Amino acid sequence: MSRVWMQWQGEMPDAWLIALLAGVLAMLMGWRLLPPWWRGVLLVAPLVMWGGLQIHPGWFLAAAVILLLIQFNAIRHRVPLYRSGTAVIEALSEEIQQRGLRQLADVGCGDGHVIAALARRFPETQFTGFETAPLLYLLARWRCRHLSNCQVMFRDFWRVSWREQDAVFTFLSPEPMLRIWRKCQRELPEEGALYSLAFEVPGVEAESLIGAGRFDLYRYPRLPRQSTISEPE
Ligand SMILES: C[S@@+](CC[C@H](N)C(=O)[O-])C[C@H]1O[C@@H](n2cnc3c(N)ncnc32)[C@H](O)[C@@H]1O
């Protein structure tokens, strides 16, 4: 019996092949359940674990530093990076056109792809992006380098005034939405509006719900100061 076992063991495929198979299986299992970028992660994860001992630890340190430079605000403000899609750019374009918006800020602009695309389409409108994750800020700056109507600032958006803006676009998380809304009320002009992708302001009814691909875009015109928000105790 033990001889049979030994012989069978001898025919075991190489460990890297098993790791590759595990990766392919994991990728197929997550195919429909997870966003597409997970496929690559699931595919290589077992291979990385298998080869882990052969990888210089410096690479892990480098990966952690890069992750930190990108996802800096996940720790600081509980808002990680995820990008809005082209449907959001289309929805915002429609709004800019219909309402004649002149100043729009993307607060937490990530790599700047939204404001850069809009700035190209609407040269008469001024776009401002605020971003404090260092690598994303640099990317956004680079994207907007030839666009005179698109500026990217390395500033915490809580610490800058939004008074100049006709509209503020956010794609953040449920966590800051009430605070965002209060800032809009304090600082946006009467006719200003907040556009929030995916996340509602708790206790405030959106004026309209604009289809924008996977998520909806909520439009909140700035209310009079006597808003209906109930203050937390
Ligand atoms: C979910 S991403 C959205 C990126 C982009 N607006 C889009 O729609 O593709 C949110 C971004 O907000 C940034 N962020 C979060 N809190 C911030 C703050 N207080 N000041 C500046 N940027 C912030 C994060 O670094 C992240 O890049």
Ligand as a Chemical Component Dictionary entry (heavy atoms), coordinates in Angstrom:
data_LIG
# 
_chem_comp.id                   LIG 
_chem_comp.type                 NON-POLYMER 
_chem_comp.pdbx_formal_charge   0 
_chem_comp.three_letter_code    LIG 
# 
loop_
_chem_comp_atom.comp_id 
_chem_comp_atom.atom_id 
_chem_comp_atom.alt_atom_id 
_chem_comp_atom.type_symbol 
_chem_comp_atom.charge 
_chem_comp_atom.model_Cartn_x 
_chem_comp_atom.model_Cartn_y 
_chem_comp_atom.model_Cartn_z 
_chem_comp_atom.pdbx_ordinal 
LIG C1  C1  C 0  -14.245 56.561 -4.502  1  
LIG S1  S1  S 1  -12.933 57.585 -5.032  2  
LIG C2  C2  C 0  -13.739 58.507 -6.302  3  
LIG C3  C3  C 0  -12.798 59.000 -7.357  4  
LIG C4  C4  C 0  -13.447 59.850 -8.466  5  
LIG N1  N1  N 0  -14.205 60.937 -7.916  6  
LIG C5  C5  C 0  -14.321 59.009 -9.339  7  
LIG O1  O1  O 0  -15.534 59.204 -9.320  8  
LIG O2  O2  O -1 -13.800 58.141 -10.053 9  
LIG C6  C6  C 0  -12.878 58.729 -3.642  10 
LIG C7  C7  C 0  -11.585 59.536 -3.608  11 
LIG O3  O3  O 0  -11.721 60.532 -2.582  12 
LIG C8  C8  C 0  -10.421 60.753 -2.025  13 
LIG N2  N2  N 0  -10.649 61.422 -0.722  14 
LIG C9  C9  C 0  -11.307 60.928 0.352   15 
LIG N3  N3  N 0  -11.353 61.833 1.352   16 
LIG C10 C10 C 0  -10.712 62.938 0.889   17 
LIG C11 C11 C 0  -10.438 64.230 1.450   18 
LIG N4  N4  N 0  -10.858 64.550 2.692   19 
LIG N5  N5  N 0  -9.782  65.148 0.699   20 
LIG C12 C12 C 0  -9.369  64.836 -0.564  21 
LIG N6  N6  N 0  -9.604  63.623 -1.159  22 
LIG C13 C13 C 0  -10.258 62.688 -0.440  23 
LIG C14 C14 C 0  -9.841  59.343 -1.959  24 
LIG O4  O4  O 0  -8.434  59.369 -1.892  25 
LIG C15 C15 C 0  -10.350 58.731 -3.273  26 
LIG O5  O5  O 0  -9.410  58.904 -4.298  27 
# 
loop_
_chem_comp_bond.comp_id 
_chem_comp_bond.atom_id_1 
_chem_comp_bond.atom_id_2 
_chem_comp_bond.value_order 
_chem_comp_bond.pdbx_ordinal 
LIG C1  S1  SING 1  
LIG S1  C2  SING 2  
LIG S1  C6  SING 3  
LIG C2  C3  SING 4  
LIG C3  C4  SING 5  
LIG C4  N1  SING 6  
LIG C4  C5  SING 7  
LIG C5  O1  DOUB 8  
LIG C5  O2  SING 9  
LIG C6  C7  SING 10 
LIG C7  O3  SING 11 
LIG C7  C15 SING 12 
LIG O3  C8  SING 13 
LIG C8  N2  SING 14 
LIG C8  C14 SING 15 
LIG N2  C9  SING 16 
LIG N2  C13 SING 17 
LIG C9  N3  DOUB 18 
LIG N3  C10 SING 19 
LIG C10 C11 SING 20 
LIG C10 C13 DOUB 21 
LIG C11 N4  SING 22 
LIG C11 N5  DOUB 23 
LIG N5  C12 SING 24 
LIG C12 N6  DOUB 25 
LIG N6  C13 SING 26 
LIG C14 O4  SING 27 
LIG C14 C15 SING 28 
LIG C15 O5  SING 29 
# 
